[in-house]
Amino acid sequence: MNKFIKYYIAPLVAVLFTACAEDKGNYEYHDINEVTILGINEGETVTKVSFIDHLVIDPQITSSAGRNNENDYEYTWKMLPAGADFDKIENIEEAVISHERKIDQLVTWEPGDYSMFFIVKDKQNGLCTTASFKLRVKSTTSEGWMVLCDDNGKARMDIIFNVDADNDLIAHNIWQASDFDPGKPVRIIYNYNLYETAALLVTDKSTYNLDVTDLHAGEDNELKWRFGIPPEDLRVKASAMSQFSINNMWVIVNEKDEVYALDRSVNNSMFEFPINKVDGTTDFKAAPFVGVSYNNQYSGGYGCAPAVLYDMTHRQFLIIRNNSQYPSPITFSGSTMFTAETGRDMVWMESAKDGRIYSILRDPADNRLYFYCFELRANYTPGNYWWEEGKYEEYNIQHYYGEVLGDGLANASMFAVNHQFPYIFYANGNSIYQFDMGHPDEEAKEVLNFPGETIRTIKFCPMVAWEQYEEWERQRGYQLVVATVKDGADTNECGVVRMYDVPNLMAPLVKQKEYTGLGNIVDITYKERKK
């Protein structure tokens, strides 16, 4: 698209206009030289990878006066953070990155979104023409698939970076040059809300909130420093940040089955003491799961409860309500299929992109597995007058309940739920099965098998709602991720990660990506970009 700037001469005041009329013939009038910039698409977003890609643009200049010589103009390239307030920029000249017509620079800027401006100044008349576009800078550690591996008892991190829909980069063992030993890897957890991010590395020694820029682990970023009284040992089993609640809570469960919570709505808030008391009175041990709502579809979405827990002691679902310090048994509205007190043991819980929270519970009496699905909701009622504060009314609703049927359930060790359709996946041995909660009378079917490989994890990774992802990027959150290791292979390159599309109507899975040569995989999750 071409970029034009048109100039209009304001009418003169009456006296001067009269003088010009009387002096007719004493002045010469010339058309303004209109400059056109070719080669820059207005509004386009250009994506580059820091320290890998070059920003190369060769704009061409034409003009209505036929002055197309490059030396007839001055050129300026300016780069500003997207959404920057021009009035608050102290030195606009610091935004200048080049004075050449053609720009060819190695991308070294910090990951983020930028507004780019190419300004052409006509040396003869001083008039300027501008073309602009958007630049998105990524890095192999700013976002991507974090593949946690075990390197002979030491934590190793490989990164799978999706450059675009078809091209990928793999960074092997990004901690190789580090002298710090965080310990034997256990799991990797990624939490993200509007206030902050947390990429948690859990090892046999401690839990580390990895550096947001380069993902390094060190004593400086141990999670224990977020506690009012830092614990000697901290190994997190579960962690989640609320998405659309009044209280912006970060909730964790440690290896002692203790629950801690901090409210990010309060500046400099810390984890203080365990909140393992139902209604503040009855002690309980928490299952290693935290559920949150990823959906703000309803008008009262921001009034949803911050988090869901499971009380292993009394075998019941608990909820941390807004403005509450301790959890309480959850309540449901509308038709119900189950009660908060289940009498069963939780083996898995997951928060899905559609806002629903899915759980698998095992009955201790007969060892059978049962699925539960509910959604956190809140209804907002405004005050009668503008000065009266409105109220949120909790009305959590149930969606699915029943028994999981299929082979291999007695030894099923891993579970995952699709974020578009009511499908549960579980692993047994080197096989993966798919079960449809919408048709609970039909047994699960085997959909994947990996002979000669051991499955290390299966999961779906939901993408946050507010990030402006392209369609191919957002679809990754609906793909089944399967991480395996090849039996008997070199542990430095035995890992395999595969991504599968999950069609409707229980149709066969479609493999989209496969990455080999990774380390001895322990866990995998996706680190989203943070502006």
C-alpha positions as CSV (number, residue, x, y, z in Angstrom):
1,M,0.0,0.0,0.0
2,N,1.3,3.5,-0.9
3,K,1.6,6.2,1.7
4,F,0.6,9.7,0.7
5,I,0.6,13.0,2.6
6,K,-1.4,15.8,1.0
7,Y,-0.9,19.4,1.9
8,Y,-3.6,22.1,1.9
9,I,-2.9,25.8,2.0
10,A,-5.2,27.6,4.4
11,P,-7.1,30.6,2.9
12,L,-5.5,34.0,3.5
13,V,-7.3,36.8,5.4
14,A,-9.4,39.2,3.3
15,V,-6.8,42.0,3.3
16,L,-4.0,39.8,2.1
17,F,-6.2,38.1,-0.5
18,T,-7.1,41.6,-1.9
19,A,-3.4,42.5,-2.1
20,C,-2.6,39.3,-4.0
21,A,-5.5,40.1,-6.4
22,E,-4.1,43.6,-7.1
23,D,-0.6,42.3,-7.6
24,K,-1.8,39.5,-10.0
25,G,1.0,38.3,-12.2
26,N,3.9,39.1,-9.7
27,Y,3.9,35.5,-8.2
28,E,4.5,32.1,-9.6
29,Y,2.6,29.1,-8.2
30,H,4.0,25.5,-8.2
31,D,2.4,22.2,-7.3
32,I,3.8,20.6,-4.1
33,N,6.0,17.6,-4.7
34,E,4.0,14.7,-3.4
35,V,6.3,11.8,-2.3
36,T,5.2,8.2,-2.5
37,I,6.9,5.4,-0.4
38,L,6.8,2.0,-2.0
39,G,7.8,-1.3,-0.2
40,I,6.2,-0.7,3.2
41,N,2.8,-2.1,3.9
42,E,0.9,0.3,6.2
43,G,-0.3,-1.6,9.4
44,E,1.6,-4.8,8.6
45,T,3.2,-6.7,11.5
46,V,6.7,-7.9,10.7
47,T,8.0,-10.6,13.1
48,K,11.8,-11.1,13.7
49,V,13.8,-13.2,16.1
50,S,16.4,-11.3,18.2
51,F,20.1,-12.0,17.4
52,I,19.0,-14.4,14.6
53,D,17.1,-12.3,12.0
54,H,18.0,-9.1,10.2
55,L,15.5,-6.3,9.6
56,V,15.9,-5.7,5.9
57,I,13.7,-3.1,4.1
58,D,14.5,-1.4,0.8
59,P,11.8,1.2,0.3
60,Q,11.6,3.0,-3.1
61,I,10.8,6.7,-3.4
62,T,8.8,8.3,-6.2
63,S,7.5,11.8,-6.5
64,S,4.9,13.8,-8.5
65,A,7.6,16.2,-9.6
66,G,9.8,13.5,-11.0
67,R,12.6,14.1,-8.4
68,N,13.4,10.5,-7.7
69,N,17.1,10.8,-7.0
70,E,18.0,9.3,-3.6
71,N,20.1,12.4,-2.8
72,D,17.1,14.7,-3.1
73,Y,15.8,13.5,0.3
74,E,16.8,12.8,3.9
75,Y,15.8,9.6,5.6
76,T,15.0,8.7,9.2
77,W,14.0,5.4,10.7
78,K,12.4,5.6,14.2
79,M,11.4,2.8,16.5
80,L,9.1,3.2,19.5
81,P,7.5,0.7,21.9
82,A,3.9,0.0,20.7
83,G,1.4,2.2,22.5
84,A,4.1,4.6,23.7
85,D,2.9,8.0,24.9
86,F,4.8,10.6,22.7
87,D,4.3,13.3,25.4
88,K,6.3,11.2,27.9
89,I,9.3,10.5,25.7
90,E,12.0,12.8,26.9
91,N,14.4,12.5,24.0
92,I,12.7,11.4,20.7
93,E,16.1,11.3,19.0
94,E,16.9,8.2,21.0
95,A,14.2,6.4,18.9
96,V,16.3,7.0,15.7
97,I,17.9,3.8,14.5
98,S,19.1,4.7,11.0
99,H,19.4,7.6,8.5
100,E,19.9,5.3,5.5
101,R,17.1,4.8,2.9
102,K,17.6,1.0,3.0
103,I,17.8,-0.5,6.5
104,D,19.7,-3.7,7.1
105,Q,20.3,-4.4,10.8
106,L,20.7,-7.4,13.0
107,V,17.7,-7.5,15.4
108,T,19.1,-6.9,18.9
109,W,16.1,-5.2,20.6
110,E,14.3,-6.7,23.5
111,P,11.4,-8.9,22.8
112,G,8.1,-7.0,22.4
113,D,5.9,-5.1,20.0
114,Y,7.2,-1.8,18.4
115,S,5.9,0.9,16.1
116,M,8.3,1.6,13.2
117,F,8.3,4.8,11.2
118,F,10.2,5.6,8.0
119,I,10.3,9.4,7.4
120,V,11.3,10.9,4.1
121,K,12.2,14.7,4.1
122,D,12.2,16.7,0.9
123,K,15.4,18.7,1.0
124,Q,14.0,21.4,-1.3
125,N,10.8,22.3,0.6
126,G,11.4,20.6,4.0
127,L,8.1,18.6,3.8
128,C,8.0,15.1,5.2
129,T,6.2,11.9,4.2
130,T,5.9,9.0,6.6
131,A,5.2,5.3,6.3
132,S,4.8,3.0,9.3
133,F,4.4,-0.6,10.2
134,K,4.6,-2.8,13.3
135,L,7.6,-4.9,14.4
136,R,7.3,-7.8,16.7
137,V,10.6,-9.0,18.2
138,K,10.8,-12.5,19.7
139,S,13.6,-14.5,21.2
140,T,14.1,-18.2,21.8
141,T,13.7,-17.6,25.5
142,S,11.0,-14.9,25.4
143,E,8.4,-17.5,24.3
144,G,8.3,-21.1,23.1
145,W,8.0,-24.7,24.3
146,M,10.1,-25.3,27.4
147,V,11.3,-28.9,27.3
148,L,12.6,-29.8,30.7
149,C,15.1,-32.7,30.6
150,D,17.2,-34.8,33.0
151,D,20.9,-34.7,32.1
152,N,22.3,-37.4,34.4
153,G,20.6,-36.0,37.5
154,K,21.0,-32.3,36.5
155,A,18.3,-30.1,35.0
156,R,18.6,-29.3,31.3
157,M,16.3,-27.0,29.3
158,D,15.7,-27.3,25.5
159,I,13.6,-24.8,23.7
160,I,11.4,-25.3,20.7
161,F,10.7,-21.9,19.1
162,N,8.0,-21.5,16.5
163,V,9.2,-18.8,14.1
164,D,6.0,-19.0,12.1
165,A,3.4,-21.6,11.2
166,D,5.9,-23.7,9.2
167,N,9.4,-22.9,10.5
168,D,10.9,-23.7,13.9
169,L,14.2,-23.4,15.8
170,I,15.5,-25.7,18.5
171,A,17.9,-24.5,21.2
172,H,19.6,-27.4,23.0
173,N,20.6,-27.2,26.7
174,I,20.4,-23.5,27.1
175,W,21.9,-23.8,30.6
176,Q,25.0,-25.6,29.4
177,A,27.4,-22.7,30.2
178,S,25.9,-22.1,33.7
179,D,27.9,-23.2,36.7
180,F,24.8,-23.3,38.9
181,D,23.2,-26.7,39.6
182,P,19.5,-26.3,40.4
183,G,19.1,-30.0,41.1
184,K,17.4,-33.0,39.6
185,P,14.4,-31.9,37.5
186,V,10.9,-32.8,38.7
187,R,8.5,-30.6,36.7
188,I,8.1,-27.2,34.8
189,I,5.0,-25.0,35.4
190,Y,4.1,-21.8,33.6
191,N,1.6,-19.3,35.0
192,Y,0.6,-16.1,33.3
193,N,-1.9,-13.3,34.0
194,L,-2.1,-9.6,33.4
195,Y,0.1,-8.7,36.4
196,E,3.0,-11.1,36.1
197,T,4.4,-14.4,34.8
198,A,6.0,-17.3,36.5
199,A,8.0,-20.0,34.9
200,L,8.6,-22.4,37.8
201,L,11.4,-25.0,37.6
202,V,10.8,-27.6,40.4
203,T,13.8,-29.8,41.3
204,D,14.7,-32.1,44.2
205,K,16.4,-29.1,45.8
206,S,14.0,-26.2,45.4
207,T,11.6,-24.2,43.2
208,Y,13.0,-21.5,40.9
209,N,11.0,-18.7,39.2
210,L,13.1,-18.6,36.0
211,D,14.3,-15.3,34.8
212,V,11.8,-13.7,32.4
213,T,14.4,-12.8,29.8
214,D,17.0,-15.6,29.6
215,L,15.3,-18.3,31.7
216,H,18.3,-18.8,34.0
217,A,17.8,-20.5,37.4
218,G,19.8,-19.3,40.4
219,E,19.7,-18.7,44.1
220,D,18.5,-15.1,43.2
221,N,15.3,-16.3,41.8
222,E,14.3,-19.1,44.1
223,L,10.5,-18.9,44.8
224,K,11.1,-19.0,48.5
225,W,12.0,-15.3,48.4
226,R,8.3,-14.5,47.7
227,F,7.5,-15.7,51.2
228,G,7.3,-13.5,54.2
229,I,9.4,-16.1,56.0
230,P,11.4,-18.0,53.4
231,P,11.1,-21.8,53.9
232,E,14.2,-23.9,54.0
233,D,12.8,-26.3,51.4
234,L,10.2,-25.4,48.8
235,R,9.1,-27.9,46.2
236,V,5.9,-26.8,44.4
237,K,3.5,-29.5,43.2
238,A,0.9,-27.2,41.7
239,S,0.6,-23.5,40.9
240,A,-1.9,-21.3,39.1
241,M,-2.8,-17.6,38.8
242,S,-6.4,-16.5,38.6
243,Q,-7.5,-14.9,35.3
244,F,-10.8,-13.1,35.7
245,S,-11.5,-12.7,39.4
246,I,-11.8,-9.6,41.6
247,N,-8.9,-10.9,43.7
248,N,-5.9,-11.5,41.5
249,M,-4.6,-14.5,43.3
250,W,-1.6,-16.7,42.9
251,V,-2.1,-20.1,44.6
252,I,0.4,-22.9,45.1
253,V,0.5,-26.3,46.7
254,N,3.8,-27.5,48.1
255,E,5.1,-31.1,48.6
256,K,3.7,-31.0,52.2
257,D,0.2,-30.6,50.7
258,E,0.1,-27.1,52.1
259,V,-1.7,-24.3,50.2
260,Y,-0.4,-20.7,50.1
261,A,-2.0,-17.8,48.3
262,L,-1.1,-14.2,47.7
263,D,-3.2,-11.4,46.2
264,R,-1.5,-9.7,43.3
265,S,-4.0,-6.9,43.6
266,V,-2.0,-5.8,46.6
267,N,1.4,-4.2,46.0
268,N,4.4,-6.2,47.2
269,S,2.2,-9.0,48.5
270,M,3.9,-12.2,49.8
271,F,3.0,-15.8,50.5
272,E,2.6,-15.8,54.3
273,F,1.1,-18.9,56.0
274,P,-0.7,-22.0,54.9
275,I,-4.5,-21.7,54.4
276,N,-5.3,-25.4,54.8
277,K,-8.4,-24.8,56.9
278,V,-11.9,-25.3,55.5
279,D,-13.8,-22.1,56.4
280,G,-10.8,-21.2,58.6
281,T,-11.6,-23.9,61.1
282,T,-11.0,-27.5,59.8
283,D,-7.6,-28.7,58.8
284,F,-7.1,-30.6,55.5
285,K,-4.5,-31.7,53.1
286,A,-4.7,-30.5,49.5
287,A,-4.4,-32.5,46.3
288,P,-1.6,-31.3,44.1
289,F,-3.8,-29.3,41.7
290,V,-5.2,-25.7,41.4
291,G,-8.0,-24.9,39.1
292,V,-8.8,-21.4,37.7
293,S,-11.2,-19.9,35.1
294,Y,-9.8,-19.0,31.7
295,N,-13.1,-17.7,30.4
296,N,-14.6,-14.2,30.7
297,Q,-17.5,-14.9,28.3
298,Y,-20.2,-13.8,30.8
299,S,-20.9,-10.3,32.1
300,G,-19.9,-11.2,35.6
301,G,-16.7,-13.0,34.5
302,Y,-14.5,-10.8,36.6
303,G,-16.4,-11.8,39.7
304,C,-15.5,-15.5,39.4
305,A,-13.8,-17.2,42.3
306,P,-10.0,-17.1,42.1
307,A,-9.2,-20.7,42.5
308,V,-10.5,-24.3,43.1
309,L,-8.8,-26.9,45.3
310,Y,-9.5,-30.4,46.4
311,D,-9.6,-31.5,50.0
312,M,-8.0,-34.9,50.2
313,T,-8.8,-35.3,53.8
314,H,-12.6,-34.9,53.5
315,R,-12.7,-35.8,49.7
316,Q,-14.4,-32.6,48.6
317,F,-14.1,-29.7,46.1
318,L,-13.2,-26.4,47.7
319,I,-13.2,-22.9,46.3
320,I,-11.4,-19.8,47.4
321,R,-13.9,-17.0,47.1
322,N,-13.2,-13.4,46.4
323,N,-12.3,-11.5,49.6
324,S,-11.9,-14.7,51.5
325,Q,-8.8,-15.8,53.2
326,Y,-9.6,-19.5,53.5
327,P,-11.3,-22.0,51.1
328,S,-14.8,-23.3,51.5
329,P,-16.8,-26.2,50.0
330,I,-18.0,-25.2,46.5
331,T,-21.7,-24.7,45.8
332,F,-23.5,-25.1,42.5
333,S,-26.5,-23.5,40.8
334,G,-29.1,-25.1,38.5
335,S,-29.3,-28.8,37.9
336,T,-26.6,-30.9,39.7
337,M,-25.1,-34.3,39.0
338,F,-22.7,-34.4,42.0
339,T,-22.0,-32.7,45.3
340,A,-18.9,-30.9,46.5
341,E,-18.2,-33.9,48.8
342,T,-17.4,-36.8,46.4
343,G,-15.9,-39.4,48.7
344,R,-13.3,-40.1,46.1
345,D,-9.6,-39.5,45.6
346,M,-8.4,-37.0,43.0
347,V,-5.9,-38.2,40.5
348,W,-6.0,-35.2,38.1
349,M,-7.5,-31.7,37.5
350,E,-7.1,-29.3,34.6
351,S,-8.3,-25.8,33.7
352,A,-9.4,-25.7,30.1
353,K,-9.5,-22.7,27.7
354,D,-13.3,-22.9,27.6
355,G,-13.5,-21.9,31.3
356,R,-14.4,-25.3,32.5
357,I,-12.5,-27.2,35.2
358,Y,-12.1,-31.0,34.6
359,S,-11.2,-33.6,37.2
360,I,-10.7,-37.3,37.3
361,L,-11.4,-39.0,40.7
362,R,-10.8,-42.6,41.7
363,D,-13.3,-44.4,43.9
364,P,-11.3,-46.1,46.8
365,A,-14.0,-48.8,47.1
366,D,-13.7,-50.3,43.5
367,N,-10.8,-48.4,41.9
368,R,-13.0,-47.0,39.2
369,L,-12.4,-43.6,37.6
370,Y,-15.0,-40.8,37.4
371,F,-15.0,-37.6,35.5
372,Y,-16.3,-34.2,36.8
373,C,-16.7,-31.0,35.0
374,F,-17.9,-27.6,36.2
375,E,-17.5,-24.0,35.5
376,L,-17.0,-21.0,37.7
377,R,-19.4,-18.2,37.1
378,A,-20.6,-15.0,38.8
379,N,-23.6,-12.8,38.0
380,Y,-23.2,-9.0,38.5
381,T,-26.1,-6.9,39.7
382,P,-25.5,-3.1,39.5
383,G,-26.5,-0.8,42.3
384,N,-29.8,1.0,42.1
385,Y,-28.0,4.3,41.8
386,W,-24.7,5.3,40.2
387,W,-23.0,5.8,43.5
388,E,-24.0,2.3,44.8
389,E,-21.5,-0.5,44.4
390,G,-22.8,-3.5,42.5
391,K,-22.7,-7.1,43.7
392,Y,-21.4,-10.4,42.3
393,E,-23.4,-13.5,42.9
394,E,-21.7,-16.8,42.6
395,Y,-23.5,-19.4,40.4
396,N,-21.1,-22.2,39.5
397,I,-22.6,-24.7,37.1
398,Q,-22.0,-28.4,36.3
399,H,-21.5,-29.8,32.8
400,Y,-20.4,-33.4,32.9
401,Y,-20.2,-36.3,35.3
402,G,-19.9,-40.0,34.9
403,E,-17.6,-43.0,34.8
404,V,-14.6,-43.2,32.5
405,L,-14.8,-46.5,30.5
406,G,-12.0,-48.1,28.6
407,D,-8.9,-50.3,28.7
408,G,-5.8,-49.6,30.8
409,L,-7.6,-47.4,33.4
410,A,-6.3,-49.2,36.4
411,N,-2.7,-48.2,35.5
412,A,-3.4,-44.9,33.7
413,S,-0.8,-42.4,34.8
414,M,-1.3,-39.3,32.8
415,F,-4.4,-37.4,31.7
416,A,-5.3,-34.4,29.5
417,V,-8.5,-32.7,28.3
418,N,-9.0,-31.1,25.0
419,H,-10.0,-27.4,25.1
420,Q,-12.5,-27.4,22.3
421,F,-14.3,-30.8,22.7
422,P,-15.2,-32.9,25.7
423,Y,-12.4,-35.4,25.2
424,I,-10.3,-36.9,27.9
425,F,-6.9,-38.5,26.9
426,Y,-5.0,-40.8,29.1
427,A,-1.8,-42.8,28.8
428,N,-1.1,-46.4,29.7
429,G,2.2,-47.9,28.8
430,N,3.2,-46.6,25.4
431,S,-0.5,-46.1,24.3
432,I,-2.8,-43.1,24.5
433,Y,-6.6,-43.5,24.7
434,Q,-9.4,-41.0,23.9
435,F,-12.7,-40.9,25.8
436,D,-15.7,-38.8,24.9
437,M,-17.5,-37.3,27.9
438,G,-20.4,-36.3,25.6
439,H,-21.0,-40.1,24.9
440,P,-20.0,-41.7,28.3
441,D,-21.5,-45.1,27.4
442,E,-18.8,-45.6,24.8
443,E,-15.5,-46.9,25.9
444,A,-12.3,-45.0,25.3
445,K,-10.4,-46.0,22.1
446,E,-6.7,-46.3,21.5
447,V,-5.6,-43.4,19.3
448,L,-1.8,-43.3,19.5
449,N,0.9,-45.9,20.1
450,F,4.6,-45.5,20.4
451,P,6.4,-48.8,20.2
452,G,10.0,-48.6,21.5
453,E,9.2,-45.3,23.3
454,T,8.2,-44.3,26.8
455,I,5.6,-41.6,27.2
456,R,6.8,-38.9,29.7
457,T,3.8,-36.4,29.5
458,I,0.7,-35.6,27.6
459,K,-1.1,-32.2,27.9
460,F,-2.8,-29.2,26.3
461,C,-1.5,-25.7,27.0
462,P,-4.2,-23.0,26.9
463,M,-3.2,-19.6,25.5
464,V,-4.3,-16.5,27.5
465,A,-7.3,-14.7,26.1
466,W,-5.9,-11.1,25.9
467,E,-2.8,-11.8,23.8
468,Q,-3.2,-10.9,20.1
469,Y,-2.1,-14.2,18.7
470,E,-2.4,-15.1,15.1
471,E,-4.7,-18.0,14.3
472,W,-1.9,-20.5,13.8
473,E,-0.4,-19.5,17.1
474,R,-3.7,-19.8,19.1
475,Q,-4.4,-23.2,17.6
476,R,-1.4,-24.6,19.4
477,G,-3.4,-24.4,22.6
478,Y,-5.9,-26.9,21.2
479,Q,-3.2,-29.4,20.1
480,L,-2.4,-32.5,22.1
481,V,1.3,-32.4,23.1
482,V,3.0,-35.8,23.6
483,A,6.5,-36.0,24.9
484,T,8.3,-39.4,24.7
485,V,11.8,-40.8,25.0
486,K,13.2,-43.5,22.8
487,D,14.1,-46.6,24.8
488,G,17.8,-47.4,24.8
489,A,18.8,-44.3,22.9
490,D,21.5,-41.8,23.9
491,T,20.0,-39.7,26.7
492,N,21.4,-36.5,25.2
493,E,19.1,-36.9,22.1
494,C,16.5,-39.5,23.0
495,G,13.6,-37.0,23.4
496,V,10.7,-36.6,21.0
497,V,7.9,-34.0,21.0
498,R,4.8,-34.4,18.8
499,M,1.8,-32.1,18.3
500,Y,-1.6,-33.4,17.2
501,D,-4.7,-31.6,16.0
502,V,-7.9,-33.0,17.6
503,P,-10.8,-33.1,15.2
504,N,-14.5,-33.2,16.2
505,L,-16.6,-36.4,16.2
506,M,-13.7,-38.5,17.6
507,A,-12.0,-38.5,14.2
508,P,-8.4,-39.7,14.0
509,L,-5.8,-37.3,15.4
510,V,-3.7,-35.4,12.9
511,K,0.0,-35.0,13.6
512,Q,1.2,-31.4,12.8
513,K,4.7,-31.3,14.2
514,E,7.4,-33.7,15.3
515,Y,10.7,-32.7,17.0
516,T,13.5,-35.2,17.6
517,G,17.0,-35.1,19.1
518,L,15.8,-33.5,22.4
519,G,17.2,-34.5,25.8
520,N,15.8,-37.0,28.3
521,I,12.4,-35.3,28.7
522,V,10.8,-34.9,32.1
523,D,8.1,-32.3,31.3
524,I,7.1,-29.7,28.8
525,T,4.9,-26.6,28.8
526,Y,4.6,-23.4,26.7
527,K,6.0,-20.1,27.8
528,E,3.8,-17.3,26.4
529,R,5.2,-13.9,25.3
530,K,4.8,-11.1,27.8
531,K,4.6,-7.5,26.7
